[in-house]
Amino acid sequence: MVVSTTSLWDEFPDDSLREYDDAVVYGDRDGDVVLHEGPARVLPNGWVELPSGRLVSPDAAHHIDPRPGE
């Protein structure tokens, strides 16, 4: 078996990955449920990666608001 030493994410164009230095990830439309505040990355598959390595499902995250300065 041959195993690649490069990451699959390196194959995606840069515009398919969104990175935020400071943002709020909401779990509902009204903004009452805050799932995360701070840095976040939206992966090409729609999942949100947090600095801890935890992934938030696209079904759980309703929207992301970047904070001023983004």
Secondary structure in CASP SS format (residue, H / E / C, confidence):
PFRMAT SS
TARGET T0000
AUTHOR 0000-0000-0000
METHOD secondary structure of the structure
MODEL  1
M C 1.00
V C 1.00
V C 1.00
S C 1.00
T C 1.00
T C 1.00
S C 1.00
L H 1.00
W H 1.00
D H 1.00
E H 1.00
F C 1.00
P C 1.00
D H 1.00
D H 1.00
S H 1.00
L C 1.00
R E 1.00
E E 1.00
Y E 1.00
D E 1.00
D E 1.00
A E 1.00
V E 1.00
V E 1.00
Y E 1.00
G C 1.00
D C 1.00
R C 1.00
D C 1.00
G C 1.00
D C 1.00
V C 1.00
V E 1.00
L E 1.00
H E 1.00
E E 1.00
G E 1.00
P E 1.00
A E 1.00
R E 1.00
V E 1.00
L C 1.00
P C 1.00
N C 1.00
G C 1.00
W C 1.00
V E 1.00
E E 1.00
L C 1.00
P C 1.00
S C 1.00
G C 1.00
R C 1.00
L E 1.00
V E 1.00
S C 1.00
P C 1.00
D C 1.00
A C 1.00
A C 1.00
H C 1.00
H E 1.00
I E 1.00
D E 1.00
P E 1.00
R C 1.00
P C 1.00
G C 1.00
E C 1.00
END
